[in-house]
Amino acid sequence: MLKSRNNRTGKPVMIIYPGEHYATNEDFYIASVVGTCLAVCIYDTRVNAGGMVNFVVPGTAGTSNLIHDDIFRIGILNMEYLMGDLVKLGCDRHFMKAKIFGAGYVNGSTHNSVALTESNIKFVRDYFAFEKIDIEKSDLGGHLRRKIYFSPVTGAVFRRHLRNNEEYSEFIALEREYVESEFKNRERSGKIILFD
């Protein structure tokens, strides 16, 4: 994570990297770049707070649902880290809204990118259906990376498709390392229990 003050927005920006999450009620932006990974932005305007998580579900989902598919455990774990921090800020799941981006098929992956993309999209849609949280906006799949700026206080998101990958080579390398690491360590999450 890196906090930056030099940017065009005029506000501080908290930059999160693959595998990280951040939640706040402060008036600044949370930013990230996603290719294969998902960027999930969640906010509750009643308390002017929100957060973002950047993660990947490392594998191909089966035909089971969210709770019974082992590969989704890591996705649930990542989402619950963010949800826990949001609840600490006073957010209520009944009033949260979500905006989701990424899960693109990006060349250069050593894994089956099409299956990985489809699994990530299935996971995020199933997760929010299970949690009964509205997805207000989504931009998923495709072949381009996305740069995301999210205002946790207002819920506004600014998304730009990236065509010049050289400019974001640090993010690309970090995402590749993160995805490889998640595939190697995907058995570590243990059993997940969701409560109604």
N, C-alpha and C positions, 0 to 999 in steps of 0.2 A: 504494500500500500504506500502511496506517495501523495502528500498534500502539495498542491501547486498553487501559486498565486499569480503567476504570469500567464494570462490567457485572455482571449477576446471577450469572455463573458462579463468581466469586471467583478466576478465573484470567485472566492476560492474554489478549487476543484480537488476532490479526493479521487485519485486514480486507483482502481482496484485491478489486480492481476488475476489470471486464471486460478481458480481454487479459493479465492477470497470473497468475503462479503463485508458489507458495511451498512450500518443503520444510524440515522441521526434525526434530530428535529431542528438542526441548524440550517440557516438559509444559504446553502452553497450547492454545488453540483457534485454528483458522483458520476465518474466516467469510466469507461472501459472500451476495449476493442474485442470483438468476438468473431470467430470463424466457425470452427466446429462446435465450440462451446455455446452454452445458453447464457444470455444475460437476462435475469428476471428482476424486474423493478416492481416493488410492492409499496403501497402507501395508504394512509388513512388521513383524509383531509379534515376529519373532526378534530384531530390532535396535531395536525400539521407535522407529520413525521413519516418517514419512509426509509427504504433501503434497497440495495442491489446485491445480487449474488452472481458470480461468474463461475460456472461449473459444467461438467460433462457427466453423462451417465455412460460408464465405460463398458459397452457391450451391446449385444443384440437382444432385444426384448422378445420373450416368447408370446404365447397367446393368452397367458394368465393376466389377471387384472393387476392393478397397482400394488395391492397388499401381498399378493401371492407370487409375484415375479421377483426372484432373487436379485436380478440385475438392477432393479429400481431402488434397492436399499441405499445406495450411495447418493442417489438423487434426493431421496427423502431426507437423508441425514443433512445434506447441504441446505435444503429448504428449511429444515427445522432449526438449524443454527441461526439463519436470518429471521425466521418467525419468532424465535425466542428473544432476540434482541429487539424486535419491533414491539413485542408484548411488554418488555421492560420500559419502553418509551411511552406506554399507555395506549398503543394500538389495539384494536379489537378485531379478531378475524371476521366478525359479522359485518364490519364496515370497510374492510380492506378491498382494494382494487389492484389489479396486476396488469403489467405491460411486459411482453416477452419478445425477445429478439435472438437471432443467431441460428444455431443448429444447421449451418450451411455445409454443403459438400465442398470441401476445400482440397485441392490437389496437394499431394505431398504426404498424405497420411499413410502410415503403414497398415492401417486397419481398413476394413471394408467401410468406406466413408458413407456410402448410400444407406447401408443398414444402420450405421451409427447415427446418422441424421434422422432416419425414421424412428429409431428407438428414443432419441432425445425429444423429438416432437410428440411422440405418443406419451412419454412420461409426463411432460409438462402439462399437456392437456388433461390427462387422467388425474394428475395431482390436484389441479385447480377445480376440476369437476368434483373430486372427492371432498375437498375442503370447502366447496360451495363459495368460492371466491371468483368474482367476475373478472374475465380477461377483457380489458377495455380495448387493447390494441395488441396485435401480434404481427411480426415480420419474421417468418421462419423459412428455412430451407434456402434453395438457390445456390449460387456459386460465388457470391461475394462476401467479403468480411464487412462488418458493420462497426461504426464508431458511435457510441451511445453517450449522451449527456442526460442525466436524470436529476430533476429537482425534487428532493424528497419532501419538501414543504408543500409544493403545489401539485405534484404528480406529473408535471410536464416532462416530456421526453423529446429530445432532438436526436434524430438518427440520420446518419449519412452512410451510404454504401461506398466502400473503398475500392478503388481500381488500381491505385499505385501502392502495391504491397511493400516496396522497398522502404517507403517512409515509415512503415510500422513493423519493420523487421524484428525489433525487440519483442513486441507482442506476439508475433508469429512464432518466434523461437521459444518463448515462454509457454505459449499454448501447446506447442508440440511436445515439449518436455513434460508439461502437466498431464496431458492426455496419456502419454506413454507411462507415466508414473501411476496414474489411476488404473490403467489396465493391469499393471504388475501387482498392485496392492488392493484389488477390488474385493478380496475376501475379508478385509479387515473390519468391516462395519458391524458385523454381528447381526442380531435380530432387532428389527424395528417394530415398535408397537404404536399404532395411531389410536388416539382417543376421539370419541365423538364430542 
